[in-house]
Amino acid sequence: MYKRISTIIFLFVAQFQFAQFSQHWTIENTNEIKLSLSEKKNVPYSDNIEMSGKRVSAIVSYDIDKQKQLSVSRQIFFPQLRTYIKTNDPDWKHYRAYLARTYSDDILPTLIVNEKIYSPGAVKDVRINGTLVIEHEPEEGVALIRTFFPSTNQRLFIEQWELINTTDSTIRLLGKTTQTKRHVKGVKGEYVINTGSNIKENINLAGGESCQFSVHVSATLNEEPQLIVHEDEYYRGRIDFLNKMKSSLQLVTPDSTLNTLFEFSKIRASESIFESKLGLVHSPGGGRYYVGFWANDQAEYVNPFFPYLGYELGNSAALNMYDLYTKEITPDYRNIRYSFEMEGDAPISPLDRGDAAMIAYGAAQFAMASGDKEVAEKIWPLIKWCLEYNKRNLNKSGVVISESDEMEGRIETGNANLSTSSLYYGALNLAADLGVSLGRPKKEVSGYRKAAVRLKKNIEAYFGKTIDGLETYKYYKEHENLRHWICLPLVVQIFDRKEGTIDALFDRLWTDNGVHVEKNDENLEISKVFWDRGTLYALRGTFLAGATERSLNKLKEFSKKRLLGDRVPYVVEAYPEGNMAHLSAESGLYCRVFTEGMFGMVPTGLSSFRCTPRLPEEWNKMELNHIKAFNKDFHIKVLREGDKIRCKVVESNGRVFVNSLIKDGDSVEVFLK
């Protein structure tokens, strides 16, 4: 079943992959988009969306045909309840074997209206607002609104129905549900999957009245009692989570698409946190990656974002992950594992992807942004070990050896790649600043700064190259093509080759789906591959490098496609391999385009950061409000004043930290004391 559904999703994604952008959705408000079926261009339409809670994740696929009739497929995962797969290797017998089933509308209750079996009418519109809401036209005088969402805390996924009597007369409805139980033997014991509904048998709706009931899929382990859905208690739980997302880290710009995709990205980045025997862990999702974490997705991409959002659950999962990695470091400096899959039970790959550089870079950012000295002290041994590991793996040219990068051998990376050395460089500078905040010995701190200076020279000497007439970087020694990760020197503020690199990213590598992995005339299949993470890093780096107008134009183009096009409402993983799955950490990277790119926030200590705002020429102001990093709640307000820019950093209680009039490209040092 899983293989068949994956094939269906792949085929539907492939339909629009290389088509020109066509807008289907409109923005209703900062927190909601809408697909109106009154627009002929919006039918037929197919898409899917992933939603997650601590014990459940669901990919809901919805297909609307030319007659506006709807079919829904619900792929429900219970990540902690692992099952078995057929394999000759006993170490892999439950690898990514989550308890999962796909459900059609067969699980819906039977509803009788006017002595006829009720069938939902044509779809009127679809809305996404942290839940998936599908509204149907009236049928037999009864309109229907269906809302799909996961429980925040239980092994439970819900489809909530609201029936509305659109006539002036009383309508009698007769409901009948079939409760089903499916027993499954799994790694942790006996699992029971329950489907059912809390619909009442007899419902009388006066004209204009409405009623609600829920259809649900749940799972239990061994002797756990079956979950009961009474009214809308689980819906309220989801709304509470969404309200937390709305209340902090608010982006305010003149562009509603950017504001809205930023809000949506906070949701997807934050919801994919799961309970596990390892503790709370953030996981990518996408139908493949649950109850586990990776050095890139979590340590590098999303963990450093959570302090800015002030999301307690995210910060806890991040700290737990760094703690688990700290327990893995060895005195003989063997390469650190790159993932903890399946609650840490999956076989450990010996591949060195440059993970120590990823971890050090992300952990140093997280530690400083947390604003908590105790947290930073706890993470410091891991950072220090990772830096020493990279130092011990410098080659004769002074750049870091690694077998691969985060693409794990999908594309050739040589034996020393630009990604690993760039991240190591960024980590050295961050660690030096963190070391000052922690009162580390001057010799240790200066050692990191000197190492960074040497490494910068070595990166230029080893990777600097003219490719396609552009002064940019080769990705590894023998490489002759432009690769997406040439953006990483910009991200870690190496700007020596910024003009050629920006041209390469925007003029040679950019396509309808952002930056592609590689421009390769000899292998056109590679040239079709894209991972949104590359685009998001590129945009962050080009904003930092001062290419404000070009970056904004590309950001607007990319954001409009992801939020309002065919595949919505989040940034995605990869094509063709990942079928454009809504992996969670990529959404954190989208938000970081703004926090670290457009607003230029770079931590310099536990209570300080450097801010280099990049206010586009067409904007008069932009704001980031209720930033929760550095253990504060503060706002950054950037306003145009003539040919200069005013940068104000203000605590939520009104206390002013910075109020500076600067030129475009200037930085301000902010101390939150």
C-alpha positions in Angstrom: 0.0 0.0 0.0 2.7 2.5 0.9 4.6 1.9 -2.3 1.4 2.4 -4.3 0.5 5.7 -2.6 4.1 6.9 -3.0 3.8 6.2 -6.7 0.6 8.1 -6.9 2.1 11.1 -5.2 5.1 11.0 -7.4 2.9 11.0 -10.5 0.9 13.9 -9.3 4.0 15.9 -8.4 5.6 15.2 -11.7 2.6 16.7 -13.6 3.5 20.3 -12.6 7.2 20.1 -11.9 8.5 21.9 -14.9 5.4 23.9 -15.8 5.4 27.7 -15.6 4.0 29.1 -12.4 0.2 29.3 -12.3 -1.4 30.9 -9.2 -4.3 28.9 -7.8 -4.5 30.2 -4.2 -5.2 33.6 -2.7 -4.2 35.1 0.6 -7.2 35.5 2.9 -5.1 36.9 5.8 -1.6 36.5 7.2 -2.5 33.1 8.5 -4.8 31.6 5.8 -4.8 30.9 2.0 -7.8 29.9 0.0 -8.4 27.9 -3.2 -11.7 29.1 -4.7 -13.4 26.6 -7.0 -15.4 29.4 -8.7 -12.2 30.0 -10.7 -12.2 27.6 -13.7 -8.4 27.5 -13.7 -8.5 25.8 -10.3 -10.2 22.6 -11.5 -9.2 19.9 -11.6 -6.7 20.3 -8.7 -4.7 17.8 -6.6 -2.2 18.3 -3.8 -1.3 17.0 -0.3 -0.3 18.5 3.0 1.5 17.0 6.0 0.4 17.8 9.6 2.0 16.5 12.8 1.7 16.1 16.5 3.9 14.5 19.2 2.5 11.0 18.4 1.0 11.2 15.0 1.7 12.5 11.5 -0.6 12.5 8.5 -0.3 13.3 4.8 -3.7 14.2 3.5 -4.1 14.0 -0.2 -7.1 15.7 -1.8 -8.2 15.4 -5.4 -10.9 17.6 -7.0 -12.1 16.6 -10.4 -13.6 18.7 -13.2 -17.1 18.3 -11.6 -15.6 19.6 -8.3 -16.1 16.3 -6.6 -13.7 15.4 -3.9 -11.7 12.3 -3.0 -9.5 12.2 0.0 -6.7 9.9 1.0 -5.4 10.0 4.6 -2.0 8.4 5.1 -1.7 8.2 8.9 1.6 7.5 10.7 2.1 6.5 14.3 5.9 6.9 14.4 6.6 5.4 17.8 4.8 2.2 17.0 7.3 0.4 14.8 6.5 -2.7 12.9 8.5 -5.2 10.8 9.6 -5.3 7.2 10.7 -8.2 5.1 14.5 -8.3 4.9 17.4 -10.8 5.2 19.3 -8.4 7.4 18.1 -8.6 11.0 19.6 -5.2 11.8 17.2 -3.6 9.4 14.0 -5.5 10.2 12.1 -2.5 11.5 14.0 0.3 9.7 11.5 3.1 8.9 8.7 0.6 9.5 6.3 2.9 11.2 2.8 1.8 12.0 1.0 3.4 9.0 -2.2 2.9 7.1 -3.9 4.8 4.3 -7.6 5.5 4.5 -10.1 6.5 1.9 -13.6 7.9 2.5 -14.7 4.3 3.4 -14.1 5.2 7.0 -16.8 7.9 7.0 -20.1 7.3 8.7 -23.3 6.8 6.8 -25.6 9.9 7.0 -29.2 9.7 5.9 -30.9 13.0 4.9 -34.5 13.1 3.6 -34.4 9.3 3.3 -31.4 9.5 1.0 -27.7 8.6 1.7 -26.0 12.0 2.0 -23.1 12.6 -0.3 -21.1 15.8 0.1 -21.8 18.4 -2.6 -19.4 19.9 -5.0 -16.4 21.6 -3.4 -16.8 25.3 -2.9 -13.4 26.2 -1.6 -10.4 24.8 0.2 -8.6 26.8 3.0 -5.3 26.1 4.8 -4.6 27.8 8.1 -2.7 25.3 10.1 -5.6 22.9 9.5 -7.0 21.8 6.1 -10.5 23.0 5.6 -12.7 21.9 2.7 -16.2 23.5 2.3 -18.9 21.8 0.2 -21.9 23.3 -1.6 -25.3 22.3 -0.1 -26.7 18.9 -1.0 -30.2 18.0 0.1 -30.3 21.4 1.9 -27.2 20.5 4.0 -23.8 22.2 3.5 -20.6 20.7 4.9 -17.3 22.0 6.2 -14.6 19.4 6.8 -11.6 20.3 8.9 -8.5 17.9 9.1 -5.9 18.2 11.8 -3.7 16.0 14.1 -3.9 15.8 17.9 -1.0 17.7 19.5 -0.4 15.0 22.1 -2.2 11.8 21.3 -2.0 9.0 18.7 -5.0 10.5 17.0 -5.9 12.2 13.7 -9.3 13.9 13.3 -11.6 15.0 10.5 -14.2 17.3 12.0 -17.5 17.7 10.2 -19.8 20.7 10.5 -23.2 20.2 8.9 -25.3 23.4 8.2 -29.0 23.4 7.4 -29.3 26.0 4.6 -33.1 25.8 4.4 -35.8 27.4 6.5 -37.2 24.0 7.5 -36.1 21.5 10.1 -34.1 18.6 8.6 -33.7 15.2 10.3 -30.4 13.4 9.9 -29.8 9.8 10.8 -26.2 8.9 11.5 -24.6 5.5 11.6 -20.9 4.8 12.1 -18.9 1.6 11.9 -16.2 1.3 14.5 -13.2 -0.8 13.3 -10.3 -2.3 15.1 -7.2 -3.6 13.5 -4.7 -5.6 15.6 -1.0 -5.4 14.5 2.0 -7.2 16.1 4.9 -4.8 16.4 8.3 -4.2 17.9 6.8 -2.8 21.1 3.9 -5.2 21.5 0.4 -5.3 20.3 -1.0 -2.3 18.5 -4.6 -1.6 17.8 -5.7 0.9 15.1 -9.2 2.2 15.7 -11.4 4.1 13.3 -14.8 5.5 14.1 -16.9 8.5 14.7 -18.9 10.2 17.5 -21.8 11.1 15.2 -25.3 10.9 16.9 -27.9 8.5 15.6 -30.6 11.2 15.4 -30.0 14.8 14.6 -32.7 17.5 14.1 -31.4 20.7 12.6 -33.7 23.7 12.5 -33.3 26.1 9.6 -29.9 27.8 9.8 -28.7 25.6 12.6 -25.5 23.5 12.5 -24.0 20.5 14.3 -20.6 18.9 14.6 -19.1 15.5 14.8 -15.7 13.9 14.3 -14.3 11.1 12.3 -11.1 9.8 13.8 -8.2 7.3 13.4 -6.3 6.4 16.6 -3.8 3.8 17.8 -3.1 2.2 21.2 -0.2 0.1 22.5 -0.8 -3.0 24.6 -3.3 -2.3 27.4 -3.8 1.4 26.7 -7.4 2.5 26.7 -9.0 3.5 23.5 -9.1 7.3 22.9 -12.5 8.9 23.0 -13.3 12.1 21.2 -16.1 13.9 23.0 -16.5 17.3 21.3 -13.9 19.6 19.9 -11.3 19.3 22.6 -8.6 18.1 20.2 -9.4 20.9 17.8 -8.9 23.4 20.6 -5.5 21.8 21.3 -4.4 22.4 17.7 -5.7 26.0 17.8 -3.7 26.6 21.0 -0.6 25.4 19.2 -1.3 27.7 16.2 -1.9 30.7 18.5 1.5 30.2 20.0 3.0 30.3 16.5 1.2 33.6 15.8 2.2 35.3 19.0 6.0 35.4 18.4 8.5 36.2 15.7 6.1 38.2 13.5 7.4 39.4 10.2 5.8 42.6 8.9 6.7 43.7 5.4 4.7 45.3 2.5 4.6 41.9 0.8 1.7 39.7 2.0 3.1 36.6 0.3 6.4 36.8 2.3 4.5 37.5 5.5 2.1 34.6 5.0 4.7 32.0 4.0 6.8 33.1 7.0 3.8 32.4 9.2 3.1 29.0 7.6 6.8 28.1 7.8 6.8 28.6 11.6 4.0 26.0 11.8 5.7 23.3 9.7 9.1 23.9 11.3 7.6 23.5 14.8 4.9 20.8 14.6 7.2 18.0 13.6 8.5 17.2 17.1 7.9 13.7 18.4 8.1 11.9 21.7 10.6 9.0 21.6 12.6 6.8 23.9 15.4 9.3 23.2 13.2 12.1 24.6 11.7 14.9 22.5 13.2 14.9 19.0 12.5 17.1 15.9 12.2 15.0 12.8 11.9 15.8 9.1 8.7 13.9 8.3 7.7 13.5 4.7 6.4 10.0 5.1 9.9 8.6 5.7 11.7 10.3 8.6 10.2 10.2 12.1 11.4 9.8 15.7 14.9 10.5 14.6 17.2 13.4 13.8 20.2 14.3 11.5 23.2 16.5 11.9 22.1 18.7 8.9 18.3 18.9 9.2 18.2 19.4 13.0 21.6 20.4 14.3 22.3 22.8 11.5 19.0 23.9 9.9 16.2 24.1 12.4 17.6 24.0 15.9 19.3 27.5 15.7 15.9 28.9 14.6 13.9 27.9 17.7 15.4 30.4 20.2 14.2 33.2 17.8 10.7 31.8 17.8 10.8 31.2 21.6 9.1 27.8 21.1 9.8 25.9 24.3 9.1 22.5 22.8 11.5 23.2 20.0 14.2 24.5 22.3 13.8 21.4 24.5 14.1 19.0 21.5 17.2 20.9 20.2 19.0 20.7 23.6 18.1 17.1 23.9 19.6 16.4 20.4 22.8 18.2 21.3 23.0 16.3 24.6 22.6 13.0 22.7 25.4 14.0 20.3 27.6 15.0 23.2 27.4 11.4 24.5 28.7 10.2 21.1 32.0 12.1 21.1 35.1 9.9 21.6 38.6 10.7 22.9 40.2 9.3 19.8 38.1 11.5 17.5 36.3 9.0 15.4 33.8 10.6 13.1 30.5 11.3 14.7 27.4 9.5 13.5 25.3 11.6 11.2 21.8 10.5 12.4 19.8 8.8 15.1 17.1 7.1 13.1 14.2 5.1 14.6 14.7 6.3 18.1 18.4 5.5 17.7 17.9 1.9 16.9 18.7 2.0 13.2 22.1 0.8 12.1 24.8 3.5 12.3 26.3 4.6 9.0 30.1 5.1 9.1 29.9 7.8 6.4 31.5 11.1 7.3 29.4 13.8 5.6 31.1 16.7 7.3 28.7 16.3 10.2 31.1 17.6 12.9 31.2 20.9 11.0 27.4 20.9 10.7 26.9 20.3 14.4 29.5 22.8 15.5 28.0 25.5 13.3 24.4 24.9 14.4 25.2 24.3 18.1 27.2 27.5 18.4 24.4 29.5 16.9 21.8 27.8 19.1 23.9 28.3 22.3 24.3 32.0 21.8 20.7 32.6 20.7 19.4 30.8 23.7 20.9 33.5 25.9 21.3 30.9 28.6 24.8 30.5 30.0 24.0 27.1 31.6 22.7 25.8 28.3 25.8 27.1 26.5 28.1 25.5 29.0 26.3 22.2 28.5 26.8 22.4 24.7 30.3 23.8 24.7 32.2 20.4 25.0 30.3 19.2 21.9 31.3 22.3 20.0 34.9 22.1 21.1 35.1 18.4 20.1 33.7 19.1 16.7 36.1 21.9 16.0 39.0 19.7 17.0 37.8 16.9 14.8 37.8 19.2 11.8 41.2 20.5 12.7 42.5 17.0 12.8 41.0 16.3 9.3 42.6 19.2 7.5 44.5 18.1 4.3 47.8 19.4 3.1 46.0 22.4 1.6 44.4 23.3 4.9 40.8 22.5 4.0 38.7 19.8 5.6 38.5 16.2 4.4 35.1 14.6 4.4 33.8 11.6 2.4 30.6 13.3 1.4 28.2 16.1 2.3 24.5 16.2 3.3 23.5 14.6 -0.1 25.2 11.4 1.0 26.8 10.5 -2.2 23.9 11.2 -4.5 26.3 13.5 -6.5 30.1 13.4 -6.5 31.8 15.5 -3.7 35.4 14.6 -4.0 37.4 14.0 -0.8 37.3 17.7 0.4 34.2 19.8 -0.4 33.3 23.4 0.0 30.4 22.8 2.3 32.3 21.2 5.1 35.1 23.8 5.1 32.7 26.7 4.9 30.6 25.4 7.8 33.8 24.8 9.8 34.9 28.4 9.1 31.5 29.7 10.3 31.7 27.5 13.4 35.2 28.8 14.3 34.1 32.4 14.3 30.9 31.7 16.2 32.7 29.5 18.8 35.3 32.3 19.4 32.4 34.7 20.2 30.7 32.2 22.4 34.0 31.4 24.1 34.3 35.1 25.1 30.8 35.0 26.6 31.6 31.9 28.5 34.9 33.3 29.8 37.0 30.7 28.0 40.8 31.2 28.1 42.1 33.9 25.7 44.5 31.4 24.1 41.6 29.1 23.2 39.5 31.9 21.8 42.4 33.4 19.8 43.2 30.0 18.5 39.8 29.7 16.9 40.1 33.2 15.4 43.5 32.5 14.0 42.3 29.1 12.6 39.4 30.9 10.9 41.8 33.4 9.2 44.0 30.6 7.9 41.0 28.6 6.7 39.6 31.6 4.8 42.8 31.9 2.9 42.9 28.1 2.2 39.3 28.1 1.0 40.2 30.8 -1.5 43.3 29.0 -2.6 41.7 25.6 -2.9 38.2 26.2 -4.0 38.4 29.6 -5.7 38.0 29.2 -9.5 36.6 30.8 -12.7 33.7 28.7 -13.9 31.6 29.7 -16.9 33.4 33.0 -16.9 32.4 33.8 -13.3 34.8 34.3 -10.4 33.2 31.9 -7.9 34.0 28.4 -6.4 34.5 24.9 -7.5 32.8 22.5 -5.1 35.7 20.1 -4.9 39.2 19.9 -6.4 38.4 18.2 -9.7 34.9 19.8 -10.1 34.2 21.8 -13.3 30.5 22.7 -12.8 28.5 25.2 -10.8 27.0 23.6 -7.7 24.3 25.0 -5.4 26.5 25.0 -2.3 28.8 27.7 -3.7 26.4 29.9 -1.7 27.9 28.7 1.6 30.9 31.1 1.7 28.4 34.0 1.5 26.3 32.5 4.4 29.4 32.4 6.6 30.3 35.9 5.4 33.2 35.2 3.0 32.5 37.8 0.4 35.7 37.7 -1.7 33.9 36.2 -4.7 30.4 37.5 -4.0 29.7 39.1 -7.4 30.5 36.0 -9.4 28.8 33.7 -6.9 25.6 35.7 -6.9 25.6 35.8 -10.7 26.1 32.0 -10.7 23.3 31.4 -8.3 20.8 33.8 -9.9 21.7 33.6 -13.6 23.0 30.1 -14.2 21.6 27.9 -11.5 18.2 29.5 -10.9 15.1 28.0 -12.6 11.3 27.9 -12.0 12.0 26.0 -8.8 14.8 28.1 -7.4 18.4 27.1 -7.4 19.1 23.7 -8.9 21.7 21.4 -7.5 24.1 21.7 -10.4 24.4 23.1 -13.9 25.8 20.1 -15.8 25.5 20.1 -19.6 26.9 16.6 -19.8 24.3 15.2 -17.3 21.0 16.9 -17.8 19.4 14.6 -15.2 21.5 16.2 -12.5 20.6 19.6 -13.9 16.9 18.9 -13.2 17.5 18.1 -9.5 16.5 20.7 -6.9 16.4 20.8 -3.1 14.8 23.9 -1.6 17.4 23.9 1.2 19.9 25.1 -1.5 17.7 27.9 -2.6 17.0 29.0 1.0 20.7 29.0 1.9 21.4 30.9 -1.3 18.9 33.6 -0.5 20.2 34.0 3.0 23.7 34.3 1.7 22.9 36.8 -1.1 21.0 39.1 1.3 24.0 39.0 3.7 26.3 39.8 0.8 24.2 42.9 0.0 22.4 41.8 -3.2 19.2 43.1 -1.8 17.1 43.9 -4.9 18.1 40.7 -6.8 17.6 38.6 -3.7 14.1 40.1 -3.1 13.0 39.5 -6.6 14.0 35.9 -6.5 12.6 35.5 -3.0 9.2 36.9 -4.1 9.2 34.7 -7.2 10.1 31.5 -5.2 7.7 32.3 -2.3 4.7 33.0 -4.6 5.2 29.6 -6.3 5.5 27.7 -3.0 2.6 29.4 -1.2 0.1 30.1 -4.0 1.0 27.7 -6.9 0.4 24.0 -7.4 2.4 22.6 -4.4 1.4 24.5 -1.3 1.8 25.8 1.4 5.4 25.1 2.4 8.8 24.9 1.0 9.8 21.4 0.0 12.6 18.8 0.2 13.7 17.6 -3.2 12.8 16.6 -6.7 12.7 14.0 -8.1 13.9 11.9 -5.2 11.7 13.3 -2.4 8.6 14.0 -4.5 8.6 17.6 -3.1 7.8 16.3 0.4 7.0 19.0 3.1 10.1 18.2 5.2 9.9 20.3 8.4 13.5 21.7 8.8 13.3 23.4 5.4 10.6 25.6 6.7 13.0 26.7 9.5 15.4 27.6 6.8 12.8 29.8 5.1 12.4 31.8 8.2 16.1 32.2 8.6 16.2 33.9 5.1 14.7 36.8 7.0 16.2 36.6 10.5 19.8 36.1 9.4 19.5 37.3 5.7 17.2 40.3 5.3 17.6 41.5 8.9 21.2 40.3 9.1 21.1 39.0 12.6 24.4 37.2 13.5 24.9 36.2 17.2 28.1 37.6 18.8 27.4 36.5 22.4 24.8 35.3 24.8 23.2 38.7 24.9 24.5 40.4 21.8 24.2 40.2 18.0 25.2 42.1 14.9 22.4 43.4 12.8 22.9 44.4 9.1 19.4 45.2 7.8 18.8 45.0 4.0 15.8 47.2 3.4 14.7 46.9 -0.3 14.4 50.1 -2.3 10.7 49.6 -2.9 10.0 49.3 0.9 9.8 52.1 3.4 9.9 49.8 6.4 10.1 46.2 7.7 9.8 44.7 11.1 10.5 41.6 13.1 8.4 41.7 16.2 8.5 39.6 19.4 11.9 38.0 18.7 12.5 35.7 21.7 16.2 35.0 21.2 18.9 35.9 23.7 16.4 35.3 26.5 14.5 38.5 25.6 11.3 39.6 23.9 12.2 42.4 21.5 11.5 44.0 18.1 13.6 45.1 15.2 12.1 48.0 13.3 13.8 49.2 10.1 12.6 52.4 8.5 13.7 54.5 5.5 14.6 58.1 6.3 15.8 59.9 3.2 18.8 58.1 1.8 19.5 56.4 5.1 18.0 53.7 7.2 16.9 53.9 10.8 17.4 50.6 12.8 15.6 50.4 16.1 15.9 47.5 18.5 13.2 47.8 21.2 12.3 45.5 24.1 8.6 44.6 24.2 8.2 46.7 27.4 9.4 49.8 25.4 13.0 49.9 26.5 15.2 51.0 23.6 18.5 49.1 23.0 19.4 50.7 19.6 18.1 53.7 17.7 20.7 54.3 14.9 20.6 56.1 11.6 22.8 54.1 9.2 23.7 53.8 5.6 22.6 50.8 3.5 25.0 48.0 4.3 26.1 49.3 7.6 25.9 47.1 10.7 24.9 47.9 14.3 26.1 46.1 17.3 23.2 45.2 19.7 23.7 44.5 23.4 20.6 43.3 25.1 21.5 44.3 28.7 
